């Protein structure tokens, strides 16, 4: 069954608390609909779909909307993190830390000083 093939996608959707989720199977094609909180979470779902089904899977149709398009993600700072480490995680490039700093000057005064528990906006680039 195609639903069992993509079970990890469905579990990820539950973990991410995808809103208005709907899953159905018709003629061997899995139809998945829902709304992710932000673009980053939508990308996580698509990455998992492609990991299982390849770059252009033909056995799944996914319509994933984004609730908040004004930002890429939100991130809660953990102990030991830096803006460059966070930038590497989201953008694949630690030098993009300045974009994160610029989007959070309302709570950050120095790009070298962040504290666990702070919620940062990760902007669209």
Protein Blocks (a to p, Z undefined) as FASTA:
>chain_A
ZZlmmmmmmmmmmmnopghiacddeehiacdddddfblklmmmmmmmmmmmnojbdckbc
cddddfblmbmbdcdddehiafklmmmmmnopaklmmmmmmmmmmmpcbfkbccehiacd
dddZZ
